[in-house]
Amino acid sequence: MGASVGWLIGVLIAPYTEGEKLEFAQYVGIVSTFVSGYLVAKLDPTITKILSPDYLLALTATAGFRVIVFSSSLLVATLITFVFRKYYI
């Protein structure tokens, strides 16, 4: 999942043509409207729950490993996709 999302982000931040740049700008506008409206409203209760002592005690090494793998896969896929689209093609 992390690699897939990273690949998508890499494609969006490095368009090939002016047409893609205009299309991606529209997509980013739609997604940012969604994020600023719906997700930000859901963010505060989620952070409160994550930082509660009960939830922190439930974290395990497996959950931490999964978060690290997801994050690193996302970053690596984003960087690889961006570099190849921007500089090699």
SENU-761215 format. One line per field, with one value per residue: residue number from 0; residue in one letter; x, y, z of N, C-alpha, C, O in turn. Coordinates in steps of 0.05 Angstrom, whole numbers, plus 5000, padded with zeros to 4 digits. Example, Ala and Ser with C-alpha at 12.3 -4.5 7.8 and 13.67 -1.06 7.14 Angstrom:
REM residues 2
num <- c(0,1)
residu <- c(A,S)
n_east <- c(5264,5257)
n_north <- c(4886,4955)
n_up <- c(5156,5142)
ca_east <- c(5246,5273)
ca_north <- c(4910,4979)
ca_up <- c(5156,5143)
c_east <- c(5264,5258)
c_north <- c(4934,5001)
c_up <- c(5156,5157)
o_east <- c(5285,5268)
o_north <- c(4934,5023)
o_up <- c(5169,5161)
***
This chain:
REM residues 89
num <- c(0,1,2,3,4,5,6,7,8,9,10,11,12,13,14,15,16,17,18,19,20,21,22,23,24,25,26,27,28,29,30,31,32,33,34,35,36,37,38,39,40,41,42,43,44,45,46,47,48,49,50,51,52,53,54,55,56,57,58,59,60,61,62,63,64,65,66,67,68,69,70,71,72,73,74,75,76,77,78,79,80,81,82,83,84,85,86,87,88)
residu <- c(M,G,A,S,V,G,W,L,I,G,V,L,I,A,P,Y,T,E,G,E,K,L,E,F,A,Q,Y,V,G,I,V,S,T,F,V,S,G,Y,L,V,A,K,L,D,P,T,I,T,K,I,L,S,P,D,Y,L,L,A,L,T,A,T,A,G,F,R,V,I,V,F,S,S,S,L,L,V,A,T,L,I,T,F,V,F,R,K,Y,Y,I)
n_east <- c(5017,5038,5079,5047,5016,5058,5079,5036,5036,5086,5079,5040,5069,5106,5092,5090,5076,5048,4993,4983,5000,4961,4915,4930,4932,4879,4861,4889,4866,4814,4824,4849,4807,4773,4807,4816,4765,4734,4771,4804,4767,4760,4809,4825,4795,4818,4873,4871,4852,4894,4936,4920,4929,4911,4910,4963,4988,4971,4999,5043,5104,5097,5058,5085,5127,5099,5080,5129,5148,5108,5113,5167,5165,5128,5157,5204,5183,5158,5202,5233,5197,5188,5241,5253,5212,5221,5276,5296,5262)
n_north <- c(4976,5025,5032,5036,5082,5118,5115,5138,5190,5207,5207,5247,5293,5300,5314,5296,5326,5391,5386,5343,5369,5408,5376,5347,5389,5401,5353,5355,5400,5381,5339,5367,5399,5360,5339,5384,5394,5346,5307,5337,5350,5301,5291,5312,5281,5231,5237,5250,5201,5166,5186,5174,5142,5088,5070,5076,5038,4993,4989,4950,4915,4894,4927,4976,4963,4955,5007,5033,5005,5017,5074,5080,5053,5085,5134,5118,5098,5145,5179,5150,5147,5201,5219,5188,5204,5258,5266,5225,5212)
n_up <- c(5000,5016,4977,4931,4940,4944,4892,4863,4885,4867,4811,4807,4824,4785,4727,4657,4610,4590,4587,4622,4668,4675,4682,4728,4765,4770,4794,4842,4865,4875,4910,4952,4970,4991,5031,5064,5082,5100,5121,5157,5196,5218,5239,5291,5332,5321,5330,5385,5404,5389,5420,5471,5535,5538,5485,5470,5502,5477,5431,5393,5377,5327,5304,5303,5269,5221,5211,5203,5157,5120,5117,5099,5050,5023,5019,4990,4942,4923,4916,4877,4834,4823,4810,4764,4728,4725,4710,4676,4635)
ca_east <- c(5000,5056,5091,5026,5010,5082,5080,5016,5045,5108,5068,5027,5086,5124,5078,5106,5069,5032,4966,4983,5003,4934,4898,4938,4925,4850,4859,4900,4846,4792,4833,4854,4781,4764,4824,4812,4738,4726,4792,4813,4747,4764,4836,4827,4788,4836,4898,4865,4851,4921,4953,4909,4946,4902,4918,4993,4995,4963,5019,5062,5126,5087,5045,5106,5141,5082,5081,5155,5150,5090,5125,5191,5156,5117,5179,5222,5168,5154,5228,5241,5179,5194,5267,5252,5195,5232,5302,5304,5244)
ca_north <- c(5000,5048,5036,5045,5111,5133,5117,5157,5217,5213,5213,5273,5315,5302,5310,5296,5347,5413,5375,5329,5389,5421,5355,5341,5412,5398,5331,5364,5418,5365,5324,5385,5406,5337,5337,5407,5393,5322,5294,5354,5348,5275,5289,5317,5258,5209,5243,5247,5172,5154,5194,5166,5121,5061,5063,5074,5013,4972,4988,4928,4917,4888,4951,4995,4954,4960,5036,5040,4994,5033,5100,5078,5045,5109,5153,5107,5098,5173,5189,5136,5155,5229,5222,5176,5220,5285,5268,5204,5209)
ca_up <- c(5000,5017,4951,4912,4945,4937,4863,4855,4892,4849,4785,4809,4827,4762,4702,4632,4591,4600,4590,4648,4690,4680,4693,4756,4781,4776,4813,4868,4876,4885,4934,4974,4981,5008,5055,5082,5094,5114,5137,5179,5217,5231,5249,5319,5349,5316,5345,5413,5410,5386,5442,5497,5547,5532,5458,5469,5514,5459,5409,5395,5359,5300,5293,5298,5245,5198,5206,5191,5130,5103,5113,5083,5023,5011,5013,4970,4917,4914,4905,4853,4812,4817,4796,4737,4711,4722,4699,4657,4612)
c_east <- c(5017,5069,5071,5020,5034,5085,5060,5025,5068,5099,5055,5046,5106,5110,5097,5101,5053,5003,4963,4984,4976,4915,4904,4931,4895,4846,4867,4879,4822,4800,4838,4828,4770,4780,4818,4784,4734,4748,4802,4793,4750,4791,4838,4819,4807,4862,4894,4864,4878,4939,4943,4926,4937,4911,4948,5002,4989,4982,5038,5085,5117,5074,5065,5121,5125,5081,5107,5157,5132,5103,5149,5184,5144,5138,5196,5207,5163,5180,5236,5223,5185,5220,5266,5234,5207,5258,5309,5286,5236)
c_north <- c(5025,5053,5046,5074,5128,5137,5138,5186,5225,5220,5241,5296,5319,5296,5311,5320,5369,5404,5360,5348,5402,5401,5350,5364,5410,5375,5340,5383,5402,5351,5343,5396,5384,5336,5360,5406,5369,5311,5311,5352,5322,5272,5292,5293,5235,5213,5240,5217,5159,5161,5187,5143,5093,5052,5059,5048,4989,4969,4965,4932,4912,4913,4973,4988,4959,4990,5044,5029,5010,5060,5099,5070,5069,5128,5143,5107,5126,5183,5176,5145,5184,5232,5211,5193,5247,5286,5248,5202,5236)
c_up <- c(5000,4990,4930,4915,4938,4907,4853,4861,4873,4821,4786,4811,4804,4736,4678,4615,4605,4604,4616,4671,4696,4692,4722,4774,4789,4797,4841,4881,4888,4911,4958,4986,4999,5034,5074,5095,5111,5132,5160,5202,5232,5245,5279,5337,5345,5331,5375,5421,5409,5410,5469,5508,5540,5505,5456,5481,5496,5435,5414,5375,5330,5288,5287,5273,5220,5191,5193,5163,5111,5097,5095,5054,5009,5002,4990,4943,4906,4902,4879,4829,4804,4801,4768,4719,4706,4706,4677,4633,4601)
o_east <- c(5012,5071,5078,5018,5031,5093,5067,5022,5069,5110,5058,5039,5122,5114,5116,5120,5045,4990,4944,4971,4970,4900,4886,4925,4888,4831,4855,4876,4812,4785,4831,4826,4760,4769,4816,4781,4730,4743,4808,4801,4744,4795,4853,4834,4813,4872,4911,4874,4885,4954,4956,4937,4954,4919,4958,5022,5002,4981,5048,5084,5127,5078,5063,5128,5136,5081,5107,5167,5140,5103,5152,5196,5150,5137,5202,5219,5165,5179,5244,5234,5186,5221,5276,5241,5203,5262,5328,5293,5220)
o_north <- c(5044,5076,5062,5089,5150,5158,5154,5203,5248,5238,5257,5318,5338,5275,5326,5334,5367,5413,5363,5344,5406,5407,5348,5360,5417,5379,5334,5383,5409,5350,5336,5401,5390,5333,5355,5416,5372,5306,5300,5353,5320,5254,5277,5286,5220,5195,5229,5210,5143,5145,5193,5127,5075,5029,5041,5036,4968,4950,4961,4950,4923,4919,4986,5006,4968,4997,5060,5044,5016,5069,5116,5080,5073,5138,5159,5115,5130,5195,5190,5151,5190,5246,5223,5197,5259,5304,5253,5189,5237)
o_up <- c(4986,4982,4913,4896,4928,4897,4835,4844,4864,4809,4767,4801,4804,4724,4678,4606,4628,4623,4631,4692,4719,4710,4739,4798,4811,4816,4861,4905,4910,4930,4980,5010,5021,5056,5098,5117,5135,5156,5181,5225,5256,5260,5292,5355,5364,5343,5389,5442,5427,5419,5490,5493,5537,5501,5443,5472,5498,5421,5436,5359,5311,5265,5266,5257,5200,5168,5174,5145,5089,5074,5077,5035,4985,4980,4972,4922,4882,4881,4860,4808,4780,4780,4749,4695,4684,4690,4662,4613,4582)
***
